[in-house]
Amino acid sequence: MPVYASPMVAGRSRYGWSVAVVVLAVCFSVVAAWAVTPRALPDADLAPTDGLQGHVAYAGVPHLQQDHLFVGVSGFMEAGPMLINAWSTVDEAEQQSWWIRRDSGPDSAVTRVREFTEAGIALHVEESSDLVRLWQPALLEVGDLAAGSWSSNGQLVEATAAEVTTKRYRSEATAVRDGECWQISQRIWVEDDQRHQSSRWCPDQGEVSRGGDGPSFNFGPAPAPEVPVPPPAEALPAPTPGEPQCSLARHADNPASLLVFPVGGFERLGDNLVAGNRNSNSLVGLDPDLTLRWVRHPGGHLLHLASTGQLVVAGTTTRMVTAWTETGELVWQQQLGEVLAYRPVFLDSGHVLVVTVDGHRSIHRLDTGEVVTEFDGDIGVAAATGQHWAIATEDELSFGDASGTSWTAARSQAATGVTIVPGSDPLVLVGDDSGGLTAYRSGAELWSRWLPGNGEEILPLAGEGGGQEIVVLTDQGLSVIDSSGEVRWERGGDFHAAVGHGDRVWAVSDADLLELSAGTVPIDQRVRRVAAGQQQVPALRVVPGPDGAQLIGLNRTLMVCRWLP
């Protein structure tokens, strides 16, 4: 039987290839091949009375829009000929759920499901007896809802039982009102193939007619006149301490225009934000209220980006490293011998260290991009604090400043993370792929400890009495140790991002957000759990705000949630 795919982010279920991301839906229409029956939505694994087994999970971040909360829910089940998909919209007063069920017989025709987003845009997934076709937008913009125009670019994913193929697409469309209905005209380019299609859409009937040069390209976002346009981001209430406030990125000239794309990196830049768009390989500049201000294309595929707070430095597959201001101005660009191996790291001396996949290291002036020092080595992981940098490889730990290498130490384990604890004689900690955490100072190994999981992210945390504590994020949990290697506190779980700011560290898991701070009470009492729901936040940044520092989390599309620390 065919597998259903839902827009945005691909994943795998226990039953096969599926997609589990939701467009924040406020209404939808279904063609006649589907039967729709309201039923209650369970919170966990499903055990319906008809014997079907499966799982329904939240897929997306709650979005507060004035007095309504829209939450997308998506689940997939297979049993015999049935495929079931559940959707839900939630507000303060009620919850509505639907089961959408389809028999997969030999005479199954192409079936399309349309979900309307808040801005009146619809996305399509097509399913036939042997093919799933998913249109995955990289950037979806409404030119003018009243005039009925929009454009989109992204990728087309086609899946059969044998293979999955991906192609690039671009579309432009206009809609003209005809009585209560809309006449929609659209041009679509898939790779080098261009198609044209026209259709007629009515609010109470859905799509009533279609024409053009073939049914191959059935992606047609359409205005939904009965769906209210959401308010601008600044109309949303301010976040309350400890509670997340989520909002979507929008275009500056048209607050009704939502920006939807998979995020490849997210940084603070001045008082603003910058994100990487993985589909269009562009840098996207945003105000703190998530209004889009600029888009820049560094060239090639975007690989890594990092920010000093005043400049963002990005590396691409063109072997180029570029630096940009918060207004989107290109400051400099430098050609490298190979592509970047990981994010650039910055020194307080006004320099940036980049390491390429062939192990070459170069230190550049931040204001001009000029190379001041370069040397060769192996690929490893890098960190910088103050005037110093450290690079850990499987065989060696190197430590130095802008002038070059100060000392090295031999190693015998692949490094997964590194950090520098500042001081007159800095301490360097390296996590490895066997669960070990080793401390070095002036080229000598001081101690080594084993922790559950690989030490993938290591963050210094100011300790009691002027001492130092270290937060270690692994693939199995979180540990806090002191500078002598003693474990002070630990918690298991799937922690996948952490950030330090001042005397605090925040870490986010699939279940919650933890705040760790130094003080005079036992460390297990210093943890403040801030519910983050099931928001799947892979990146955290601290951004200054009018009410103090705001903790910003980013989910896998361009939606940002703010917490007041």
C-alpha positions in Angstrom: 0.0 0.0 0.0 1.1 3.6 -0.4 2.7 5.5 2.4 1.3 8.9 3.3 3.6 11.9 3.7 2.8 15.1 5.5 4.6 18.4 4.7 7.9 19.6 6.1 10.3 17.2 7.9 11.0 13.6 7.0 11.3 10.8 9.5 10.8 7.1 10.0 8.0 5.2 11.8 8.0 1.6 13.0 5.9 0.9 9.9 8.1 2.5 7.2 8.9 5.8 5.6 6.7 8.6 6.7 6.8 12.3 7.5 5.6 13.8 10.7 5.4 17.5 10.7 2.3 19.5 10.8 1.2 22.7 9.2 -0.7 24.7 11.8 -4.1 23.9 10.3 -7.3 25.8 10.9 -9.4 24.0 8.3 -9.0 21.5 5.5 -10.9 19.9 2.7 -10.8 16.3 1.5 -11.8 14.9 -1.8 -14.4 12.2 -2.1 -12.1 9.2 -1.8 -11.7 9.9 2.0 -14.2 9.2 4.8 -13.9 11.6 7.7 -15.2 10.7 11.2 -14.6 12.7 14.4 -13.1 10.8 17.2 -11.3 11.5 20.4 -7.5 11.9 20.1 -5.5 9.8 22.6 -2.4 11.2 24.2 -0.2 8.2 23.7 -0.1 4.9 21.8 -3.4 4.1 20.1 -5.3 0.9 20.7 -8.6 1.4 18.7 -11.4 -1.1 19.1 -11.0 -2.2 15.5 -7.6 -3.7 16.2 -5.4 -1.2 14.5 -2.1 -0.3 16.2 0.0 2.8 15.9 1.2 6.0 17.4 0.1 9.6 17.4 2.6 12.3 18.5 2.7 16.0 18.6 4.7 17.3 15.7 5.2 21.1 15.8 5.3 23.9 18.3 2.2 25.4 19.9 1.6 28.9 18.4 -0.2 31.5 20.5 -2.2 33.9 18.4 -4.0 36.4 20.6 -6.7 34.2 22.5 -6.2 31.0 20.4 -3.7 28.3 20.6 -3.3 26.2 17.4 -1.5 22.9 17.8 -0.9 20.5 15.0 -1.0 16.8 15.7 -0.1 14.1 13.2 0.0 10.3 13.5 0.4 7.4 11.2 -0.9 3.8 11.4 -1.0 0.9 9.0 -2.9 -2.3 9.3 -3.9 -4.3 6.3 -5.4 -2.0 3.6 -5.9 1.0 6.0 -3.8 4.1 6.4 -4.9 6.6 9.0 -3.8 10.2 9.7 -5.1 12.4 12.6 -5.2 16.1 12.7 -6.2 18.5 15.5 -6.7 22.2 16.2 -6.9 23.3 19.7 -8.1 26.6 21.3 -8.9 27.6 24.9 -12.5 26.3 24.7 -12.4 23.0 22.7 -10.4 20.4 20.9 -11.5 18.9 17.6 -10.0 15.8 16.1 -10.5 13.9 12.9 -9.7 10.5 11.7 -9.1 10.4 7.9 -9.4 6.9 6.6 -8.9 5.5 3.1 -9.3 2.0 1.7 -6.4 1.1 -0.6 -7.9 -0.9 -3.3 -6.7 -1.8 -6.8 -8.8 1.0 -8.3 -7.5 3.7 -6.0 -7.2 7.0 -7.8 -4.8 9.9 -7.0 -6.0 11.4 -3.7 -5.0 14.8 -2.4 -5.3 16.3 1.1 -5.3 20.0 1.5 -4.6 21.8 4.9 -5.1 25.5 5.2 -2.6 27.4 7.3 -3.3 30.6 9.2 -2.4 32.8 6.3 -4.8 31.1 3.9 -2.1 29.0 2.2 -2.7 25.3 1.4 -0.1 22.6 1.0 -0.7 19.4 -1.0 0.4 15.8 -0.6 -0.6 13.5 -3.3 -1.0 9.7 -3.0 -1.8 7.1 -5.5 -1.7 3.3 -5.3 2.1 3.2 -5.8 3.4 6.7 -5.3 3.6 9.5 -2.7 4.4 13.0 -4.0 5.3 15.6 -1.4 5.9 19.3 -2.2 8.2 20.6 0.5 8.5 24.4 0.5 11.8 26.0 1.2 10.3 29.5 1.1 6.6 30.2 0.8 5.5 33.8 0.5 2.1 35.5 -0.1 2.7 38.4 -2.4 -0.8 39.9 -1.7 -3.7 38.0 -0.2 -6.2 40.5 -1.5 -4.8 40.3 -5.0 -4.3 36.6 -4.7 -0.6 36.0 -5.6 2.1 33.9 -4.1 5.3 32.1 -5.0 7.1 29.1 -3.6 10.4 27.2 -4.1 11.7 24.0 -2.6 12.0 20.4 -3.3 9.6 17.7 -4.6 10.0 14.3 -3.0 8.6 11.3 -4.8 8.5 7.9 -2.9 7.6 4.5 -4.2 8.1 1.1 -2.6 11.5 0.9 -4.4 13.1 4.3 -4.1 12.8 7.9 -3.0 13.9 10.7 -5.4 14.2 14.5 -4.8 13.9 17.3 -7.3 14.0 21.1 -7.1 10.8 23.0 -7.9 9.6 26.6 -8.3 6.1 27.8 -8.6 4.3 31.1 -9.2 0.5 31.5 -8.9 -2.3 34.0 -9.0 -5.9 33.8 -8.0 -8.9 35.9 -9.2 -12.2 35.9 -7.4 -15.2 34.8 -9.4 -18.3 35.2 -7.2 -17.7 33.1 -4.1 -15.0 31.0 -5.9 -11.4 31.6 -7.1 -9.9 31.0 -10.5 -6.3 29.9 -9.9 -3.5 29.9 -12.5 -0.1 28.5 -11.7 3.2 27.9 -13.5 5.5 25.2 -12.0 9.1 24.4 -12.9 10.5 21.0 -11.8 14.1 20.9 -12.7 14.0 21.8 -16.4 10.4 20.8 -16.9 7.7 23.5 -17.0 4.0 22.9 -16.5 1.0 25.1 -16.4 -2.3 24.4 -14.6 -5.5 26.1 -13.8 -8.2 25.3 -11.3 -11.4 26.6 -9.8 -11.7 26.5 -6.0 -14.8 27.2 -3.9 -15.0 27.5 -0.1 -17.8 25.0 0.4 -16.8 22.6 -2.4 -13.0 22.6 -2.6 -11.5 22.2 -6.0 -14.3 21.8 -8.5 -12.3 21.8 -11.8 -8.7 21.5 -13.0 -7.0 22.0 -16.4 -3.5 22.3 -17.8 -0.8 20.2 -19.3 -1.1 17.1 -17.2 -1.8 15.9 -13.6 1.9 15.4 -12.8 2.2 18.7 -10.9 -0.7 19.1 -8.4 0.8 21.6 -6.0 -1.6 24.5 -5.6 -1.7 26.7 -2.6 -5.0 28.6 -2.6 -6.4 31.6 -0.7 -8.9 30.6 1.9 -11.2 33.7 2.3 -12.9 32.4 5.4 -9.6 32.0 7.3 -8.7 35.2 9.2 -5.3 36.7 8.6 -3.1 36.4 11.8 -2.0 39.5 13.6 1.6 40.8 13.2 4.1 39.3 15.6 4.3 42.5 17.7 0.6 42.0 18.6 1.4 38.9 20.5 1.5 39.2 24.3 4.9 39.4 26.0 6.2 36.1 27.4 5.8 35.4 31.1 8.8 34.3 33.1 9.1 30.6 32.9 6.5 30.2 30.1 7.4 29.8 26.4 6.0 32.3 23.9 6.1 31.0 20.3 5.7 32.9 17.1 6.4 32.4 13.4 8.7 34.4 11.1 6.9 36.9 8.8 7.8 39.2 5.9 8.3 42.9 6.9 6.1 44.2 4.1 3.3 41.7 4.6 2.7 40.3 8.2 0.3 37.8 6.7 3.2 36.2 4.8 4.6 33.2 6.7 8.1 32.0 6.0 8.5 28.2 6.2 11.8 26.5 5.7 14.1 23.9 7.4 16.7 25.8 9.5 20.4 25.1 9.2 21.9 27.2 12.0 20.6 30.0 14.1 22.6 32.9 15.7 22.2 36.2 17.5 23.4 39.2 15.5 23.3 42.5 17.4 19.8 42.7 18.8 18.6 40.7 15.8 18.7 37.1 14.7 20.0 35.3 11.6 19.1 31.8 10.4 20.3 29.5 7.7 17.8 28.3 5.1 18.9 24.7 4.2 16.7 24.4 1.1 17.6 27.7 -0.6 21.0 27.9 1.0 20.5 31.5 2.1 21.1 33.6 5.2 17.9 35.0 6.6 18.0 38.2 8.8 15.2 38.7 11.3 14.2 41.4 13.8 13.7 40.2 17.4 10.0 40.0 16.7 10.8 37.6 13.9 10.1 39.9 11.0 12.1 39.1 8.0 14.4 42.0 6.9 16.8 40.5 4.4 17.9 37.4 2.6 21.4 36.8 1.3 22.9 34.0 -0.8 26.6 33.3 0.1 26.8 30.8 -2.8 26.8 27.1 -2.9 25.3 25.0 -0.1 25.3 26.5 3.3 27.4 24.4 5.7 28.2 26.2 8.9 27.6 29.6 10.5 28.5 31.3 13.7 28.2 34.8 15.2 30.3 37.1 17.4 27.1 39.0 18.1 28.2 41.7 15.7 29.2 39.6 12.6 28.0 36.3 11.3 30.5 34.1 9.6 29.3 31.4 7.2 31.0 28.6 5.2 29.6 27.1 2.0 30.4 24.2 -0.4 32.1 26.7 -2.7 35.1 26.6 -0.3 34.3 30.2 0.7 34.0 31.8 4.1 32.0 35.0 4.3 31.2 37.6 7.0 28.0 39.6 7.2 26.6 42.5 9.4 23.2 42.5 11.0 21.9 44.5 8.1 22.9 41.9 5.6 26.0 43.7 4.3 28.9 41.6 3.1 32.0 42.6 5.0 34.5 40.2 3.5 34.9 36.9 1.8 37.9 34.5 1.7 38.5 31.5 -0.6 39.7 28.4 1.3 41.5 25.3 0.0 38.6 23.1 1.2 35.2 23.4 2.8 34.7 24.0 6.5 34.7 21.0 8.8 32.6 22.7 11.5 31.5 26.1 12.9 34.0 28.9 13.0 35.2 29.9 16.5 36.1 33.4 17.7 38.9 34.9 19.8 38.5 38.1 21.9 41.6 39.4 20.0 39.4 40.1 17.0 40.1 36.9 15.1 38.2 33.9 13.8 39.6 30.3 13.5 38.3 28.1 10.7 39.2 24.4 10.1 38.6 22.7 6.8 37.9 19.0 6.1 41.5 18.4 5.1 42.7 19.5 8.6 44.0 22.9 7.5 43.6 25.6 10.2 43.6 29.3 9.4 43.2 32.3 11.7 41.6 35.4 10.1 41.2 39.0 11.2 37.5 39.6 11.8 37.4 43.1 10.3 39.0 42.2 7.0 39.2 38.4 6.7 43.0 38.6 6.2 44.8 35.4 7.2 47.3 36.0 10.0 48.3 32.4 10.8 47.7 29.1 9.1 49.0 25.6 9.8 48.0 22.0 9.0 46.7 19.1 11.2 43.9 16.6 11.4 40.2 17.2 11.6 38.9 17.5 15.1 36.5 19.6 17.2 37.3 23.2 18.2 36.5 25.8 20.9 37.6 29.3 21.8 37.4 31.3 25.0 38.9 34.7 25.5 42.3 34.9 23.7 42.7 31.1 23.3 41.6 28.3 21.0 41.7 24.5 21.4 41.4 21.8 18.7 41.0 18.1 19.8 41.6 15.3 17.3 41.9 11.5 17.8 45.7 11.8 18.2 46.4 15.3 19.6 45.1 18.3 21.5 46.4 21.6 20.3 46.1 24.9 22.3 47.1 28.4 21.2 46.1 32.0 20.5 46.1 34.2 17.4 49.8 33.9 16.9 49.8 30.1 16.7 50.1 26.9 18.8 51.3 27.2 22.4 51.3 23.6 23.4 50.1 20.1 22.4 49.2 16.9 24.2 49.0 13.4 22.8 45.6 11.6 22.7 44.3 8.2 21.7 40.5 8.5 21.4 38.3 10.3 18.8 37.1 13.6 20.3 33.4 14.5 20.3 33.5 17.8 22.2 36.0 20.4 23.7 35.8 23.5 25.9 38.2 25.9 27.6 37.6 26.9 31.3 39.1 30.4 31.5 41.8 31.4 34.0 45.4 32.5 34.3 46.3 28.9 33.2 43.3 27.7 31.3 41.9 24.2 31.7 40.9 22.3 28.6 38.3 19.5 28.7 37.8 17.0 25.9 35.0 14.5 25.6 35.5 11.4 23.5 33.4 8.7 21.8 33.9 6.2 24.6 32.3 8.3 27.3 35.5 9.7 28.7 36.1 13.3 29.8 39.7 14.3 30.1 41.2 17.6 31.5 44.5 19.1 30.3 46.5 22.1 31.5 49.8 23.3 29.9 50.1 20.2 27.8 49.7 17.8 30.8 46.8 15.5 31.4 45.3 16.2 34.9 42.5 13.7 35.2 40.0 11.6 33.3 36.4 10.6 34.1 33.9 8.3 32.5 30.4 9.6 31.9 27.4 7.9 30.4 27.3 8.7 26.7 29.6 10.7 24.5 30.6 14.2 25.7 29.2 16.1 22.7 28.8 19.6 24.3 30.8 20.9 27.2 30.0 24.3 28.8 31.8 26.1 31.7 29.6 27.2 34.6 30.8 29.6 37.3 30.8 27.6 40.5 30.6 28.4 44.2 33.3 30.5 45.9 34.7 31.6 42.6 35.4 28.0 41.5 34.4 26.4 38.3 31.8 23.8 37.4 31.3 22.2 33.9 28.1 21.1 32.3 28.6 18.1 30.0 25.8 17.2 27.5 26.0 13.7 26.2 23.7 11.5 24.1 22.4 9.9 27.2 22.0 12.8 29.7 23.5 15.8 31.4 26.2 15.9 34.1 27.6 18.7 36.1 31.2 18.3 37.4 33.6 20.5 39.2 37.1 21.4 38.0 38.7 18.4 39.8 36.5 16.0 37.9 34.0 15.2 40.7 30.4 14.6 39.5 28.1 17.0 41.4 24.8 16.3 39.7 23.5 14.3 36.7 20.2 13.6 35.0 19.4 11.1 32.2 17.5 12.0 29.1 17.7 13.0 25.5 19.3 16.5 25.8 20.2 17.9 22.4 21.0 21.5 22.9 22.5 23.8 25.6 23.6 27.4 26.0 25.5 29.4 28.6 24.9 33.0 29.5 26.5 34.8 32.5 26.3 32.5 35.5 23.6 30.2 34.1 23.4 27.3 31.6 20.2 26.1 30.0 19.8 22.7 28.4 16.8 21.4 26.5 15.6 17.9 26.0 12.5 16.4 24.3 10.6 16.8 27.5 11.7 20.0 29.3 14.1 22.9 29.6 16.5 22.9 32.5 18.1 26.0 34.0 21.4 25.4 36.0 22.9 28.2 38.0 25.7 28.5 40.6 24.9 29.4 44.2 25.2 28.3 47.8 22.5 25.6 47.9 22.9 22.0 46.9 23.1 21.8 43.1 20.1 19.6 42.7 18.0 22.4 44.1 19.4 24.9 41.6 17.5 23.2 38.7 14.4 25.1 37.6 12.3 23.0 35.2 10.7 25.1 32.6 8.1 23.1 30.6 9.0 23.2 26.9 6.3 20.7 25.8 7.3 18.5 23.0 8.8 21.2 20.9 11.9 19.4 19.5 14.2 22.5 19.9 17.6 21.7 18.4 19.2 25.2 18.8 19.3 27.7 21.7 20.6 31.2 21.8 20.4 34.0 24.4 19.2 37.3 22.9 19.0 40.6 24.7 15.5 41.9 25.1 13.7 44.9 26.7 13.0 42.8 29.8 16.4 41.4 30.1 18.0 38.4 28.4 15.6 36.2 26.6 16.3 32.5 25.9 15.5 31.7 22.3 14.8 28.2 21.0 14.3 27.2 17.4 12.4 24.2 16.1 13.0 22.5 12.8 11.1 25.1 10.9 11.4 28.8 11.3 9.4 29.2 14.5 11.0 30.7 17.6 10.0 30.3 21.2 11.1 32.8 23.9 11.7 32.1 27.6 12.5 34.8 30.1 15.3 33.3 32.2 
